[in-house]
């Protein structure tokens, strides 16, 4: 693999220690790219690495595999990457499904990121760190595979699933992270930490600083998901409540070391967790089972990419009809994405089969599937008319001023 900063090196023995054990929580039915398996082995060879788990959404990443959890005595910022704290929040609207008007709601959601709202609390950072960031990025989706999606229950698999989900209600799944804050923390860490490829001693100054800024990003990302939900509730004239929030790009401290979750849902203490499909396939809500402890309290966070962004061009979206088809799904749902390139790169065909991901996790005893969720409206990106957005904010200030507790 190259010699770029933070990229795991070739498999060998560091400081006389053998590579850590690697456990695969997927079956032969799942399509796993060879490069991802190689990255998983390379991660296991890093100094201080103790145990590595790979999940059925495993795919290659820039600095290491995505869809894995790794326990180490050291911390590896590059394994987490720039979007520290990225995760998924599942929210419930008080809107009944029978009164939901799809086209009208889609038009309203185009205003999502221009809605004005009150920020109840923003985490702060010591000015001496020189990180400049503001609340203007809160309540925004970002790029790449981030989204927010209005969903409805397609099927309840277990009788007790009704304590969490209602087939007569609407839900919102929000996937986003710490926006520019995580990127700035990562860039600062790379610039100031020599030898980051071998990880940071968590007790060192550099290690303590990264962990402190990491915690800030995790808090910031969770707040961002709540603010997006609040904005969605505002444009749909509804109230909303949090059902579950599960981060999947972070580090957590345990008695025996630090678990690095990269594209893996950190589900310790979570009674339920969402697992995303694609904008044209079902997502799922699952119950993590006690066996997740052996997998570092981790599960898949989604279907995982099958094709990278570059390879999606030419596979679909070559004609106008194909591009229009990308913005619809089998349930009549709508995708809101004004960026043609992004719509192609995030097409459903870019992702693995979410059904197989669920099946693999269940076969390994990590989860109990509770429900499938169908996508109704998926918000990706809107080209904002700033003058129109200004007018929208003025109208919002004149509205009844309700606030939503999320």
Secondary structure, DSSP 8 states (H G I E B T S, - for coil): ----TT----S--BTTB---EEEEE--TTS---HHHHHHHHHHHTSTTEEEEEEEEEEE--SSS-EEEEEEESSB-HHHH-SSTT-EEEEEEEEEEGGG--HHHHHHHHTTGGG------------GGG-----GGGTT---STT-EEEEEEEEEE-SGGGGGT--TTEEEEEEEE--HHHHHHHHHHHHHH-TTGGG-B-TTSHHHHHHHHHHHHHHHHHHHHHHHHHHHHHHHTT--EEEEEEEE-EEEEEETTEEEEEESEEE-TT-S-EEEB--TTS-EEEEEE-GGGGGGTTEEE-B--BSS-HHHHBTTB--SHHHHHHTTB-TTS-EEEE--HHHHHHT-GGGB--HHHHHHHHHHTTSEEEEEEEEEEEEEEE----HHHHHHHHHHHHHS-------
